[in-house]
Each structure stands twice: as structure tokens, then as C-alpha cells.
Amino acid sequence: MNSKERLIATTVGTVAVAIVGWIVWSHVSTQLATKHDNIAKQQQLLNEQNRKQREGSKATKKLADLKLRALPETREDANAFYNAWLLDLVARIGFQSPSVGVADTRGKPGTFQTLRYTVEVFGTLDQLTTFLSEFYAVGDLHRIQQLTVSPPNAGSRMLKASMTIEALSLQGCQRKQIGDVASERVNRPELDLLRQVVVDRSFFFPANEAPKLDEIAQQTVFRGSTLTVVATASDPDPWDTLEFSLPGTPPDGAEVVKRSQTEAEVRWSPKENGEYEIELAVTDNGSPSRTETRKFKVNVVEPPPVVAAERAPGFDDASQTFLVGTLASGGEWRAWFNVRTRGDLLKLRVGDSLNVGTITGTIDLIADNHVEIVAGDARTRVRVGQSITDGKQIETPPPVQQAEQPQSTDAASS
């Protein structure tokens, strides 16, 4: 084979090898591409399965969390617990004429149920916003689906609020208490701030005016005695109520006692002399509340010296000592005195001393119907039947003479 033939043969062989190599490579690359596609599809399926598994785990966790905040699975338990919680909340707020009732129940038994409640109350804007704050501070599965607020009548701060509330019950929930889970979406400080903002805007009323507190004159009080000052206040808003207080640092023991809607008493019993200042405040319940204060001075002075009062005499036995009779026996007279308070019978002769109660004297004369008692320069005549305190003063003592002898020594005059 000459060189030309060898060149042709080599060329043909090279081309044949190239064609065969290309065919083989095309087949191999196609198989590789197919396998890569299959691997990618399997990876995609695996990723999808992993995603679904993660979502399933997340849903399971969320469902478990929802069961912690849902109502019990049975309608009876769910209604009993939630209705009791609603009634307690309404009562704590202090609404007037509250009405709470079950509207209906929706959902799929065995999975979930939605209980609907109707609530109708009368209260102030402050009470309504407090109710909403307390409601949304609880993390239970409930919501206010509809709320209608009617403006108050003239001269009143009372609003009428009607609302529809929905609460969710889940299968498998075994809770025994409602309202014990805090909300994760809002916190208490935010709710309190929001409540104050709403109340201060006073949507339904004119701007609140501060109450008026009358001037209080300077006071003077003795140390140890009790100071009582009556303060009078008024409010331009007729529907407001007023409360009295002693702000700052009042003197030790000072207090304020409300007497009526517009009056209060400041009471204080100072223990030391000096000049003091007392501040009194009156605050209304408007939205927002307004306060007015008044200060007044108190001079505490030394009390006057105590003058001992004359002691009133006690019961006088002399007023109940009566001359019951006179008796002559053997030429000697005796006077009989009955001391009723002691049950004693005194038998005295001329010259005997008489000491009963406030009466102290000497028997100077005994006659048939009277006796005369001498005490110092005074002479008193007491007749039979009289008490010795009812006797008559005799200005000039009569001459001493013996009474006539009685006819019978055994008879007593009475």
C-alpha cells in the first residue's frame, strides 16, 4: 500500500472513530442527563415531603397551643365556663343592668365549635374601655365580632353598649378554667395606655370642667382638742361625682370624711402648738378627671387652764331623815328621827348631837309637835312629819322653857 492509500485509510479510520465516539458520547451524556433529572425530581419530592412534615409539625404544635387557649370540647362545659367568666368580668367592671346570653353555636361537632354570645350593658366610657382592655388582655380564643355604642342621654354619662362575642371550642381541649392565659399579641401596659387615651378623648361629652372648692378661713384650735372644718365643693358638670382627699403630707392624724356629694369634714386633733398648713383636694370622675385644691392655715395654741368644777354633793341622808314623833317619859322628852336611807331610828334627848348627812347640830328643845336644832348661831325648827332639811330657820331664839308635861307618859304625839 502506497503512501496515498495509507493516508486515505488513516483519514477514513479517524473519521469512523470520531463518528463512533460521538455516538457513544451522545448516548452516555443522554443517560447522565436523564439520571440527573431523576435525581433532581427525587430531591424535589424529598424537599416537598420535608416541607409538608415541617408544616405538619408546626400545625400540630399550633393546634396544641390553640387547645391551651380554646374552650372545652363539650358544648355544655364550654358554655358554662365562658358564660361564668363573662358574667364575672361584667360584674367586676360595675356595669348597670348587664345582660349576657348565648346566641347560637356553629361549627363541626367533633372538630371545632364557635359559640356566640350577646352582651348588653350600660356604663361610662371609662367602664367600657376597661372592659375591652380586660377582654383583649386574655389570650383565650375569643373575639368581639360586633360592637355598637349608643350615645348617652342628656345629663348622663351612661353609654349603652351592645356586642356579639365569639369563642372557639376545640376537640380534645380539657380546660377547667377560662381567662387564665395572657394574650401574646398585646401586653397590659399597652392596654392601660390605650384605655387612658380613649377615655381622655371623651368622644361623647364636652370637655370636663374642674370642680370648685370654696375658700377655707384660717382656723385656731386648742392643743389636744379636735378641729372640725366643713368644706363645700361644687361641679359645673351635674353628672360628675366628687371625692375629697388630703394630698401631700398632711399633719399626723388629719383625715377627711365625706358628708355628702358636695361636703366633707376635715378632722384633726393636734398634739403640739404651732402653725400648720393643710391642703384639701376635691376630684371629679370626669374623663379625664379634674382636681382643685385649697390650703388653709391652722394655729394650734395652748388650752386655757382647767378650772376644777365644784363637786356636786352626793345624796344627802338629811333630806330623808324625818321627825316622826316626840315622847315624854318620866319627865324627860325624846325626839324620834327615822333615817329612811339607812333604816335607822334615832331617839335623841335635849343636848344630844344630831349628825346626819349635811346637818350637824344639837337638840336644844323638844315640844309636843316640834323640835329645835341649834347649829352655831342658827336655830332650826322641825315639825313632826318634816325632814330635818325642811325645817324653818328661827331668827331670834325663844327663851328656853320646858314643855308642858303630857297627860299620859305612854302616848307619843305624831
Sequence and secondary structure as in RCSB ss.txt:
>XXXX:A:sequence
MNSKERLIATTVGTVAVAIVGWIVWSHVSTQLATKHDNIAKQQQLLNEQNRKQREGSKATKKLADLKLRALPETR
EDANAFYNAWLLDLVARIGFQSPSVGVADTRGKPGTFQTLRYTVEVFGTLDQLTTFLSEFYAVGDLHRIQQLTVS
PPNAGSRMLKASMTIEALSLQGCQRKQIGDVASERVNRPELDLLRQVVVDRSFFFPANEAPKLDEIAQQTVFRGS
TLTVVATASDPDPWDTLEFSLPGTPPDGAEVVKRSQTEAEVRWSPKENGEYEIELAVTDNGSPSRTETRKFKVNV
VEPPPVVAAERAPGFDDASQTFLVGTLASGGEWRAWFNVRTRGDLLKLRVGDSLNVGTITGTIDLIADNHVEIVA
GDARTRVRVGQSITDGKQIETPPPVQQAEQPQSTDAASS
>XXXX:A:secstr
  HHHHHHHHHHHHHHHHHHHHHHHHHHHHHHHHHHHHHHHHHHHHHHHHHHHHHHHHHHHHHHHHHHHSB SSH
HHHHHHHHHHHHHHHHHHT EEEEEEEEEEEEETTTEEEEEEEEEEEE HHHHHHHHHHHHHB SSEEEEEEEEE
   TT   EEEEEEEEEEEETT     SS SB SS  HHHHHHHHHHHHHH TTS      EE     EEEETTS
 EEEEEEEE SSTT  EEEE  S   TT EEEE SSSEEEEEE   S EEEEEEEEEEE SSS  EEEEEEEEEE
E               GGGGEEEEEEEEETTEEEEEEEETTTTEEEEE TT EEEETTEEEEEEEE SSEEEEEE
TTEEEEEETTSBTTS EEESS          S TT EE 
